[in-house]
Amino acid sequence: MRILIVEDEVHLAEALRQILWEEKYKTDVVYDGDDGFEYAMSNAYDAIILDIMLPGQNGIEVVRRLRAEKNNVPILLLTAKDEVSDKVRGLDAGADDYMTKPFSQEELLARLRAILRRQGDVVFDEIKYLDLALNVSSRLLRCGEKSVHLAYKEFEILRMLIRRPDVILPKEDIIVKVWGADTEANDNNVEAYISFLRKKLSFLDTRAQIKTIRKVGYRLEKAND
């Protein structure tokens, strides 16, 4: 799983990265709210650890904008303040949980696991678009009576596309999510897996198609009749 850390205190951000690395999470770190929002909108992350007090837009503004864009990524808010009003504002904005600094490593990991479980069980157990249904647990893609099993990278790419149909998904975002930020994978790798997915969509005889947006990326859309 990949976690986005949005924290302007560099030492804390690096400490969070190390904690998550030891637990086998992949991470990216940014240091202000504007970058945090842009990274989060890539749909490349399974959860976000987000500080409230940030340069640019603050954490609560980031949460509100993400939820307004129908981005349901689980969000764990961090703050140095221990005021009920801050907690209420954060949760009302759409955050999933809230922690006050300083906190223990054990509590952080437990709360992160909890919001990840809630997201998987409630929101994304099965994702649907048109006549397609993608089962997150089994990686089974179904259309009517037909179904196919997706390999891991096929599944990750299609999950990103199906979460935000009709929205262009840049190739760079696919590479970061599926291969990692430090990978040597390139556009050719993405194109190969898009080809695999198109063959499976053709087999399913679905009304959905993956459209190439030249020099940008791809989007999932309704095929022309």
Phi, psi and omega in degrees: 000150181245130183243134174264127176254122178242101188207124184275348174277106189301316182296320178292319179300317180290326176295318177297318178301316181294317179301314183289324177300318179296335178265012175074018173274144169272145185222153165232147182235132170229163193241009176211165185292327181295312177295323179301316179295315182297316178296316182298325182289353177286347184060026181269001190237148177270340176196162179231133169258116195232119175287150178279313183274101184227152169296154184073218177288140182281174186299321180294321176296322177299314180299313181300317181293320179297315180293325177296332178271011179064027176269112186258022179304137178297137183232127174251114181275142174239143175204153176276349182272147179238056182246138181301322183298322179294319179297316181296315180299318180295315180290321178295330179290339178125005176293154182269331179201175191211133176227142179259133176285146353282159180221162180273153177300319183296318180291320178303311182294323179294318180291324177296314178299323182295315181288331176292320178296315181299319181296314182292320185285323190262315191266317193240029177297320174219127181252132185239147172208125184052240182261010180264146173222122181251117178274120185290324183288316185263349185061031179266129178254125187236143173217109184062233181271352182263150177208154176221150176267134181261137170294165188305309183292324175300315181298313182298319180293313181293325178298320177296319181291318187283338177293328181226071180298150180070008176248135182290129177253111182295150178300323181299322179292322178296316181298315181298315183291315190270321183254340180103156186293333184261014184285161172262005178297151182223190183303326181298323177296317179297315181299323179296316182286328173298321177298316178301315181296319180298322178296321180288323176295323177295319178298321182286344180059045182276162175276356180265150177217155175264116182264131175276127173255106191306130178067009180236295184173223187218159170215152176267127184212171177286132179290149177293138179289000000 
